[in-house]
């Protein structure tokens, strides 16, 4: 565990978050569900179901954006060019047809994930920030691998319908954007006991994501 002494080393906060979550990040990244889905073993229906679960996560992240925009901690990270909800809805309509909203039911793991994000958004801006970081910077990074694989597996239009969630049209230079984002993280006034609390929440964010993957995996193992 990283402790208060970590702040005295001058290590950037973004680095502390990355190193503190390495194990949880690896577990999420190498989940059986993602391996099987991106390996083409589960079919496009699994991708559709996964996309639907993401809707609840991003609805929780983005419904409080206006209220948090002026918050001194969360405000710098509320960037309209990151918003994903409209793109998710376009993808779901393409993948699921006109009645996609009827299929939109959260798994218990998804509901727990969204609920935790909402709790942080309403009560603890620094906690909200680490959930924001794990999702959006992940979408700009590893999410691009998911997009490219999905396009090939299911013959989806390149950067088009079905994968619009992964296309950040308003961000012309993702590398520069991610660098700026991490610099904003490093400017956060977090230290001492609050630092450890935030790092624990970052670990929790990845664990909640892994729980979602496990629930999806169980669903498709059962159905296949």
NORKANOR-V535413 format. One line per field, one symbol per residue. phi: phi as a letter, one per 30 degrees, with the letter a starting at -180 (. if undefined). psi: psi as a letter, one per 40 degrees, with the letter a starting at -180 (. if undefined). burial: I if it has 16 or more other C-alpha atoms within 10 Angstrom, else O. A space follows every 50 residues. Layout:
phi=???
psi=???
burial=???
//
This chain:
phi=.dbedddddideedddddddcedddddddcdddddddddidciddddddd ddddeddddddcdceddcecddcdedcdbedcecdddddddddddcidce ddddbddeddddddddddedddbaedddeddeddddddddcdedddeddd eddchdeehbejbdecccddcdbeddddddddddeddddcaidddddddd ddddedddddedddddeddddddc
psi=hiadeddeeehiddddddddeddddddddfiddddddeeeeeiddddddd dddddddddddededddedehddddeeghdeehedddddddddddeadfd ddeghhidddddddddddddddegddddddddddcddddecddddddddd dddefihhfahdeddehgdehdgddddddddddddeehghibdddddddd dddddddddddddddddddddde.
burial=OOOOOIIOOOOOIIOIIOOIIOOIIOOIIOIIIIOOIIOIOIOIOIIIII IIIIIIIIIIIIOOIOOIOOOOIIIIIIOOOIIIIOIIIIIIIIIIOOOI OOOIOIOOIIIIIIOIIIOIIOOOIIIIIIIIIIIIIOIIOOIIOIIIII IOOOOIOOIIIIIIIIIIOOOOOOOOOIOOIIOOIIOOOIIOOOIIOIII IIIIIIIIIIIIIIIIIOOIOOOO
//
